């Protein structure tokens, strides 16, 4: 049974930090590109960050570049999103996604809520 389970969301003040985790099971994690997306109320889901299968290359949306860092641990089958300097425009449900390299297979997690408020 494939599972992607996100955790680490919560309420934080502007300028604060959170670290999201996404634990994968039920598939061969090391063969999958991992990405984070987010969706705010009334908006479309948007790409946040991605990391290649070996962790060697990372990409970020312009809106989070320099503040967020994506990482993965292929032994623990976990993907992380370190979010620093959180802004009022960052609140959303954050989702992790696994994309099979060279295939159309993809899996989504259930999401974790991030709220930024003073």
C-alpha positions as CSV (number, residue, x, y, z in Angstrom):
1,X,0.0,0.0,0.0
2,X,1.5,3.3,-1.1
3,X,1.6,6.0,1.4
4,X,3.0,9.5,1.7
5,X,2.4,10.9,5.1
6,X,3.2,14.6,5.7
7,X,3.7,16.1,9.1
8,X,5.2,19.2,10.7
9,X,2.6,21.8,9.8
10,X,1.2,24.2,12.3
11,X,0.8,27.8,13.4
12,X,3.9,30.0,13.3
13,X,4.4,33.8,13.5
14,X,5.7,35.8,10.5
15,X,9.4,35.3,10.3
16,X,9.3,32.0,12.0
17,X,10.3,28.5,10.8
18,X,8.8,25.1,10.3
19,X,10.1,21.8,9.0
20,X,7.8,19.6,7.1
21,X,8.4,15.9,6.7
22,X,7.0,13.4,4.2
23,X,7.5,9.7,5.0
24,X,7.1,7.4,2.1
25,X,6.2,3.7,2.1
26,X,4.9,1.0,-0.3
27,X,7.1,1.9,-3.3
28,X,10.8,2.2,-4.1
29,X,11.5,5.6,-2.8
30,X,15.0,6.0,-4.3
31,X,13.6,5.8,-7.8
32,X,11.2,8.7,-7.4
33,X,11.7,12.4,-7.8
34,X,10.2,14.1,-4.8
35,X,8.4,17.5,-4.8
36,X,6.4,19.8,-2.5
37,X,3.3,21.7,-3.6
38,X,1.0,23.9,-1.8
39,X,-2.6,25.1,-2.1
40,X,-4.1,28.1,-0.5
41,X,-7.9,28.6,-0.2
42,X,-9.4,29.6,-3.5
43,X,-6.1,29.2,-5.4
44,X,-4.7,26.5,-7.6
45,X,-2.1,24.1,-6.3
46,X,1.3,25.4,-7.0
47,X,4.8,23.9,-7.2
48,X,7.1,24.8,-4.3
49,X,10.3,22.7,-4.6
50,X,11.7,19.5,-6.0
51,X,14.7,17.2,-5.5
52,X,16.2,14.6,-7.8
53,X,16.4,10.9,-6.9
54,X,19.9,11.2,-5.5
55,X,19.3,14.5,-3.9
56,X,21.9,16.1,-6.1
57,X,19.7,18.7,-7.8
58,X,17.1,20.9,-6.3
59,X,14.7,23.5,-7.7
60,X,12.5,26.1,-6.1
61,X,9.6,28.4,-7.0
62,X,10.8,32.0,-7.1
63,X,8.5,32.9,-4.3
64,X,10.3,30.6,-1.8
65,X,13.9,30.7,-3.2
66,X,16.4,31.5,-0.5
67,X,13.9,30.8,2.3
68,X,12.9,27.1,1.8
69,X,15.2,24.1,1.5
70,X,14.2,20.7,0.2
71,X,16.1,17.6,1.2
72,X,15.6,13.8,1.1
73,X,16.9,10.8,3.0
74,X,16.8,7.7,0.9
75,X,17.5,5.5,3.9
76,X,14.7,6.9,5.9
77,X,12.5,7.3,2.8
78,X,11.7,10.8,3.9
79,X,11.5,14.1,2.2
80,X,11.9,17.4,4.1
81,X,11.0,21.0,3.5
82,X,12.7,23.5,5.8
83,X,10.8,26.7,5.7
84,X,12.4,29.8,7.1
85,X,11.4,33.5,7.2
86,X,7.7,32.5,6.7
87,X,5.6,35.2,5.3
88,X,1.8,35.9,5.4
89,X,1.5,34.7,1.8
90,X,2.9,31.2,2.7
91,X,-0.1,29.7,4.5
92,X,-1.5,26.8,2.6
93,X,-1.9,23.1,2.7
94,X,1.4,21.6,1.8
95,X,1.5,18.3,-0.2
96,X,4.4,16.1,-1.1
97,X,4.4,14.2,-4.4
98,X,6.4,11.3,-5.7
99,X,7.0,11.1,-9.5
100,X,8.5,8.0,-11.0
101,X,11.5,8.9,-13.0
102,X,10.9,8.1,-16.7
103,X,7.3,7.0,-16.0
104,X,3.9,8.6,-15.5
105,X,3.5,7.1,-12.0
106,X,2.8,9.6,-9.3
107,X,1.6,9.6,-5.7
108,X,0.4,12.4,-3.5
109,X,0.2,12.8,0.3
110,X,-2.8,14.0,2.2
111,X,-1.3,17.4,3.0
112,X,-0.4,19.3,6.1
113,X,-1.7,22.7,7.0
114,X,0.7,25.7,7.5
115,X,-0.6,28.8,9.1
116,X,1.3,32.1,9.4
117,X,-0.2,34.6,11.8
118,X,0.8,36.9,14.6
